[in-house]
Amino acid sequence: MNIINEILEEDGFYHIYNRGINGCQIFDNEENYLFFLSKFLKYLLDYVDVYAYCLMPNHFHFLIKVKSSVINNRIDNPNLKGLHSSASIVSKQFGKFISSYTQSYNKLNNRHGALLESPFKRI
């Protein structure tokens, strides 16, 4: 199955990780690390419990559990499929989180384009 179509399921534990494009650095200083974590909290705290994380200069790891109430409490249009269905909300939030950090990092560093490999990896 294509990783883009894999759904992060309720009560599932996942190792989420990603690295910079071509192994490039994604954190230049302490402020970058703190900003990255603040974006994670903004986009994902309502959806996942974090058991561990590790931020390295060119990659990151999170050990998470998807909250059980996330999908069941969402009102969904049954015609929506793929990333637009409520079952994909956690993956969608990860995408928003990564996009938000990338846009901020790019603006601060006068660069453009992807910062992280896509899609993020999960086990």
C-alpha positions as CSV (number, residue, x, y, z in Angstrom):
1,M,0.0,0.0,0.0
2,N,1.1,3.5,-0.8
3,I,2.2,5.3,2.4
4,I,0.2,8.4,1.4
5,N,-3.0,6.3,1.7
6,E,-2.1,4.7,5.0
7,I,-4.3,6.0,7.8
8,L,-3.0,6.6,11.3
9,E,-5.6,4.6,13.2
10,E,-7.2,5.4,16.6
11,D,-5.3,4.0,19.6
12,G,-2.4,3.1,17.2
13,F,1.2,3.7,18.3
14,Y,3.4,5.1,15.6
15,H,7.1,6.0,15.1
16,I,6.9,9.1,12.9
17,Y,10.1,10.4,11.4
18,N,11.5,12.5,8.6
19,R,14.6,14.1,7.5
20,G,15.7,17.2,5.5
21,I,15.8,16.9,1.7
22,N,19.1,15.3,0.7
23,G,19.9,15.1,4.5
24,C,20.1,18.9,4.7
25,Q,19.9,20.6,8.1
26,I,16.4,21.5,9.3
27,F,17.4,23.1,12.6
28,D,20.0,25.8,12.7
29,N,19.7,27.0,16.3
30,E,17.8,26.5,19.5
31,E,15.0,28.8,18.4
32,N,14.3,26.5,15.4
33,Y,13.9,23.5,17.8
34,L,11.6,25.4,20.1
35,F,9.6,26.8,17.2
36,F,9.3,23.3,15.6
37,L,7.9,22.0,18.9
38,S,5.5,24.9,19.3
39,K,4.1,24.1,15.8
40,F,3.8,20.4,16.8
41,L,1.8,21.4,19.8
42,K,-0.4,23.8,17.8
43,Y,-1.3,21.2,15.1
44,L,-1.1,17.9,16.9
45,L,-1.6,18.0,20.6
46,D,-5.4,17.6,20.3
47,Y,-4.9,14.5,18.1
48,V,-2.0,12.5,19.6
49,D,-0.2,11.7,22.8
50,V,3.5,12.0,22.6
51,Y,5.6,9.3,24.4
52,A,9.0,10.3,23.2
53,Y,10.7,12.5,20.6
54,C,14.2,13.3,19.3
55,L,15.1,16.3,17.3
56,M,18.5,16.1,15.4
57,P,20.0,18.8,13.2
58,N,18.8,17.1,10.0
59,H,15.9,14.9,11.1
60,F,13.3,14.2,13.8
61,H,11.5,11.3,15.5
62,F,8.2,11.1,17.4
63,L,6.7,8.1,19.2
64,I,3.0,8.9,19.3
65,K,-0.4,7.3,20.1
66,V,-3.4,8.5,18.2
67,K,-6.1,9.6,20.7
68,S,-9.1,7.3,20.6
69,S,-11.6,10.2,20.5
70,V,-10.1,11.9,17.5
71,I,-11.9,10.2,14.7
72,N,-15.2,9.1,16.4
73,N,-16.0,12.7,17.5
74,R,-15.7,14.2,14.1
75,I,-18.7,14.8,11.9
76,D,-17.9,13.5,8.5
77,N,-19.3,13.5,5.0
78,P,-19.4,9.8,4.1
79,N,-18.7,10.7,0.5
80,L,-15.2,12.1,1.3
81,K,-12.4,9.7,0.7
82,G,-8.6,9.6,1.1
83,L,-7.0,12.5,2.9
84,H,-10.3,14.4,3.0
85,S,-12.1,11.8,5.1
86,S,-12.1,12.2,8.9
87,A,-10.2,9.0,9.2
88,S,-7.2,10.8,7.7
89,I,-7.4,13.8,10.1
90,V,-4.1,12.9,11.9
91,S,-2.1,12.6,8.7
92,K,-3.6,15.9,7.5
93,Q,-2.6,17.6,10.8
94,F,1.0,16.2,10.4
95,G,1.0,17.7,6.9
96,K,-0.2,21.1,8.2
97,F,2.5,21.0,10.9
98,I,5.3,20.2,8.5
99,S,4.1,22.8,6.0
100,S,3.8,25.5,8.6
101,Y,7.4,24.8,9.9
102,T,8.8,24.7,6.4
103,Q,7.2,28.0,5.3
104,S,8.5,29.7,8.4
105,Y,12.0,28.2,8.1
106,N,12.1,29.2,4.4
107,K,11.1,32.7,5.1
108,L,13.6,33.1,7.9
109,N,16.4,31.7,5.7
110,N,15.5,33.3,2.4
111,R,15.0,29.9,0.7
112,H,12.1,28.2,-1.1
113,G,10.8,24.7,-1.8
114,A,10.5,21.6,0.3
115,L,12.6,21.3,3.5
116,L,11.6,17.7,4.4
117,E,11.2,14.6,2.4
118,S,7.6,13.8,1.5
119,P,5.7,12.0,2.7
120,F,6.7,11.7,6.4
121,K,7.6,8.1,7.3
122,R,5.7,6.0,9.9
123,I,6.1,2.6,11.4
